[in-house]
Amino acid sequence: MKYTVKHLLTLLLLPTVFWAQHTIKGTFSPAQDYEIALLYRVTPTVSEYITNAKINEDGSFEIKLDSTAKKGMYRLVYAIPQEDYNFDIIYNGKEDIELTFNSETGVEFLSSIENKLLTSYTNSMSMVTYSIGKFFSEQSTDTLALAKIFQTQKDTQKSYEDTAKDYIVLEFIKANKPYIPEGFEDVKTYVNNLKKHYFDYVDFTNKTLQSSNFLEEKMLNYVFGMTIDSDDEIVNYKHNIDVVCKAMKEAPNEVKRILLVSLWQQMVDLNFESVANYIAENYLMDIAVDLNDQELLNSLIQFSNISVGKLAPDFSFEITQDGKNTSTKLSEIEGFDKYIIVFWSSTCSHCLDEIPELHTYIKNQQNVKVIAIGLEDEPYNWKRLTYNYPEFIHVYGEGKWENEIGNNYAVSSTPTYFILDKDKKIIAKPEDFEALKKVFDKN
């Protein structure tokens, strides 16, 4: 569009309310690690992209907010994946916000009553919590000293609630109120009460809390931080998940889905498959059905199907015997103590390194059979390479990432390994060839 002098004058004479009212600015360090800052307005179920700003050579950036910017929760994203590299900002529509961010120390707000209040509150309560922990760790018998610490905690909480009464940050301060004893408690009683009352002030139906990282952080801190009278880590996690789900019972299913998918993914990433499946089977699948979220339901079922201890998903393929092609299935192959299913590709550099090593290694293993599934767009180069590995059963995975076998095994990269026992149950899912060797070396 071509602008004339008339157009320019018209723009300059528009009411000033149209232009930026407030700014979010700051500095990232080390500056060379960052390129762009993206701003989102966050609601309980949606993150709405607002704008972005280039991060300059000195690490500085500035985002101008116009009069249409609504007060509430915002999120600044500074790297990918976005869900890992971000922090929340409270914007009340009345103030500029200035901050610094360091990759090691995190975010510090230089101006903004809302955000500085939250930081100050968090730091103050952390100091009191440290004093309580120090008292118990030193096994002190000075009950009067402990009573004073608890009184300080109570006074600090009330002081910040009073100070924040006209601000959005009050929602976070109230929700973070800890259990505070009225009198002396020994360490065991105190810890049990902390666990019992952990969610007393956390309102999972509060839209401000839902629009921030607060509820997720509370959930994760409880699940991974609280222990019960059991040495079994898995038992602890499952118990804590039940407590969390009871606390969020009144929250909308859309919010429960967001929180529990995050927790499920944490367990997947940490290789706690039984816990991930516990979340899915007891909570998430029902939510997916209620929300008609077929994609989530399929993902949960698929992950369960390829978990350690499950029977490996069956598939058909052709083998050549006596010059003839014969159709068979994974379930029909017999006579071996272990099986390795490896998904690879003739265009994958890591595969071209690891597959020859696997072929050599297996020659020294007793009664092990490898089923090598080549995920390919075309068969010619794959077929040529298969002659180098005569010890393997070779399966052509036509369609590469759209191949049905690969999809049933949730393959997203190559090489991907599965180790099965003689009954075709999955006993390990090593990340690479070195991890695969460790599995066999243990036996």
N, C-alpha and C positions, 0 to 999 in steps of 0.2 A: 504494500500500500504506500502511495506517495503522499508525503505530508507537505502542505503549503504553509506559508507564514500565517495564514488565517487559522489553519488547524493548530499550529503551535501556540498561538495566542489563546485560543479556546482552551487548550489543555492547561496552560499556565494560570488561567483565570478560574479554573474549577475550584470549588470549595476545598480548603485545606484538609478537611476531615477525610477526604478521599485518599490522601496520602498516608504514609507511614505514621502511626501513632507512637509505636514503641519498637525497641530493637532488642534482639538477642545477639550479643557479640562476645568474643572471647579469643583465647589463644590456645592452640594445641601444641604440645611438645612431646617428643622431638618433632619439629615442624616437618622434616623430610618424610615422616612416616604417614602423613595425611594429605589428602588431595581435595576432598569435598565433604561438606556437612549437609545432611538431608534432614529436613524438619517434617514431622508428622504430628497431626492432632489425633490423640488416641481416645477412643470410646470403648465401652466394655467389650465389643466384639469386632471392631474395625479400626484400622489405622489409616487415616486419610492423609495422603501426601499434600503438603502445603507448599513448600518451596525448597530451594537449596542455595548454598553459598560456597564459592571457591575458598579453599584454605590457602592463604598467601604464603610466600616463601618464608616469612617470619612466623608462620603459624596462626596468624590472625584471621578472623572471619567476622562477618556481620550480616545478620538477617533482619530485614525490615518487615514489621508486621503492620498491616493496614487496619482500618477501623472494623473490617469484617472478621478479624481474628477473634474467635470466641474464647472466653476464659475457660480454663480447665487444664487437662493434662496433655502435655506435648512430649515428644520423644525425639532426641537428636541422635541420628545414626552417622557414624564416622568411618565405618569399614564394613566388609562383608565377611561372613554371613551377618545380615542385619540383626537377626535375633540375638546374636552374641555381642555385638559391638554397638552399644547404645546406652543412653542414660535418660532418665525422666527429668522433665522440667515442669514446674508448676507456673502457670501464667494466669494472673488474675485480671488482666486487662487494664491495670492501673500503673504499671511500673516497667522500666527497662530492666533487662537482665544481663549481667556481665559475669563471665566465668573463665576459669582456666581448666585445662584437662591435660593430665600427664598419664602416659601409658602405665606407670607403676603406681601412682598415688590416687588416680581417679580424678573425679570432678570436684572443683572448689568454686563456690559462688562468691563473687566479689561484691555484687550488688543484687538486690531482690530480697525484700523482707520475707516473702514466702519460702524461698529456697534456703536462705541463710538460717531461718528459724528451724527448718527441718534438720539441717546439718548440725546446728548448735544443740538441738534436743538430742539427736542421735549420739553425739559425742559426750554430752553430759550424762546420759543414762548409761552409756558404755563404761564411763569412769566409775559410776556407782556399782555396776555389775562386776567390774574388776575388783572393787573393794570387797564385795561379798565373796567372790571366789577366793581371794587372798585370805580372808578370814577363815574360811572352811579348810583351805589347803594347809594352813599353818596349825590347824586343830586348836585354835584359841578357845579358851574357856571364859573369856571376857564377854559375858552376855550383854552387859550395858553397852559395850562398843558396837556389838551387832545391832542392838536396838537403835542406836544412833544412825547407823548406816541405813537401816530400813526407813527411818524417819526422813533422812535426807532423800531417799528415793521417792518417798511419798510426796514430800514438799516440792521436789524437782518436777515431778509429773504434774502436780496441780499448778505450779507456777507457769509452766509452758502451756498448759491448757488455757489458763486465764489470758496469757499474752496472745495466744493464737485465736481467740474466740471469734474474731471478725475475718478470719482468713481461711482459705481452702485447706491449708496445711493442718488445721485442727483435726480433720478427718483422719490423718495419718498418726497424729500424736495420740488421739484417743484410742485408735485401733492398736497401737503399739504398747498400751499400758500393761505393765507386767504384773504378775502376782506379787503382792506385797504383804507379808505376814503382819499380824497385829501384835505379835509378841515373839519371844524366842522360839526358834525351831532348830532341831539338830539337822545335820546335812541331809540325812536320808529323808526325813519328813519334808524338808524344804524342796528337795529335788522332785519328790513325788507330787507335791502341790504345784510346782512349776509346770510339770507335765499335765496335770489334771486341769489347770486353769489357763493353759497356753492360749486357747482360742476364745476366752471369755469375752474379750472386747473386739474381736475381729468379726466385722459384719460382711459376710461374703455377698450380701445383696447391695452393698453400698457402691453406687456407680463411679464415684471418684476412685475408690480403691480398685474397682474392676478395671479402670482405665490406666492403671499403673503397673509397675513390676512388684508392687507391695505384696499382693496375695500370693503370687508365685514364690517370692522369696520366703514368706512365712511358711508356706507349705513345704518347700525344700528344706528349710532349716529344721522343721519338726521331723520330717521323715528321716533325714540323714543325721540329725543331731541328737535326737532323743533315743534312749535305750530303755528296754524293759528288763525284767529279771530273766534274761536268757542269753546264753553265749552264742546262740545261732543268729547270725547276721540277717539271714533271710526271714526268720520268724519276727525279728525286730521290725524289719521294713514292712512286712505285711500288716503287723499290728498297728504301726504308725499310719499306714495308708488308710486303714479302717477308721482311725480317729479323725484324720483329715477329712475324709469323705462324709463322716457324720457331721463335722463342723460346717461343711459347705452344703448341707442337705437342702437348704432353702434357696440356694442360688439357682438362677436359670440354667437350663441344660447347656445353653450356648457357652456360658462362662465355665461351667464344669468341664466341658469338652476342651476348652483352651488349656485349663490348668492341668487336667489329667493327661492330655496328650503330651504336654511338656514333661510331666513326671514319667510317663511311659517311655518317652524318648531317652530320658536320663538313664533309666534302667537298661534300655537296649544298648546305649553307648558304653555302659559300665559292664556289659555282659552278664547282667543279672536277669537272665531270660525267664526264669520261673516267676520272678517278681513282676516283670513286664506283663507276662501272661496272666498273672493274678489280677493286675489292674484292669486288663482288657476283659477278662471273663467275668469279673465281679462288678465292674462299673462301666467301663468305656463302651463295651458292645451294646449294652442296653441304651446308653445315651445316643450312640450312632443310629440305632434302630429308631428311637424316638424322633431324632432330627432328620431321619431319612437320608443319612450320610453314608451312602453305599461305598464310596471311595475309602472312607475311614474303616468301615466294617471289613472290607476286603483286605485292607492292609493289616489289620489286627489278626484276621484269620490266617492270612498268608504267613505272617511272622510266626504264629503259633505252629503252623504246619511244618516249618523248617527249624524248629527249636531243637536243641540237644535233648535226646531221649525220645523224640518222635520218629515214627517210621518215615523214611525218606519218601517224598512224593514219587509215585511210579511214573514211568514214561516208556513209550515204545520207540524202537529204532531197528534198523536193519544191520545184520552182520553177514559177512561173506564166508561161507563154508563149502569146501569142495567146488569152488568156482560158482556157487549159486548164492543169491541173496535170500536171506531168511529173516523174517520179522520176529522179533522177540521183545521182552520187556526187562526192565531192571529187576523186577521181582522174580523173574524166571532164571536169572543167572545164579548159579550155585557152586559150592565147592571151595569157597575162599573164606579165610578168617576175617579179613577186612577188605573194604572197598574204598577207593578214593574216586570221588567225582570231581573233576576239574573242568571249569568253564574257561576257555581260552580263545584266542583269536590270532590268525596269521598276520594281522596288522597291528598287533599289540607288542611293543618293544619289551615290556616286562615279561610277557609270555614267552617270547623268543629266547629270553635269558633263562627262565625258570623251567620251562617244559623239558628241555634237554637234561637239566639237572635232575628233575623228577624221574625221568626215564632211567637215568643211570642209577639213581638212588634205589629205586624200586627193585632193580635186579638183585640187590643184596638183601631184600626183605622177603621173608617166607610167607607164601600163601596170601599175597595181596594182589588185587586186580584194580587197574585204573580204567575208569570210563572217562574219556576225554571228549568233551562236547565243544566243538568249534563253532562259536557264534560268528557267522559270516554273512556278508552281503552277496558274495559269489563263491563258488566251490573250488575254483581251479588252483589257486595258490595254496589253500588249505589242504586240498587233496595231495598236492605234491609234497608238502611237509609231513603228512601223516606217515609216509613210507620210512621216515627217519625214526619212527617210534613204534616198532612192530609189537612191543609188549602191551600196548594199550588197545582197549576197545575204542574205536573212533566213531563218534556220532556227529553228523552234520547238522548244525543248528541254523537252519535257514532263517533269514530275516534278521539276524544279529540281535539287536535290542528288542525286537518284536517277536523273538522266538518263544514259543509256548513253554518249552522246558525251562529256559532261562527265566522267564517271567514267574513260573511256579516256584522257582528257587530264589526269587527276588534278587537276581543278579543285576548289579548296577555298574560293575567294573570287572576287568579281567586282569590276571587270573583270579578266580574265586574257587576255594577248595571246601569240600565236605568229606569227612571221614566217617564211614559206616562200619558197624560190626557185621558179623556173619548173618544176622537176621535183617540187615538193611536199616537198622536204627541209627540215627545220627549220633555220633559220640563226640565229635569235635568239628569246629568250623575255623581252622587256622587262617590267620590274616594273610600269610605269605608262605613261601616254601620253607624258610627257616623255622617258622612256627610249626609247620607240618612235621618237620624232622624231629622237633622236640617232643611231639605227641608220640611218635614211634620210639624215640629213644627212652621214654619213660617206661615202656612196656618190655 
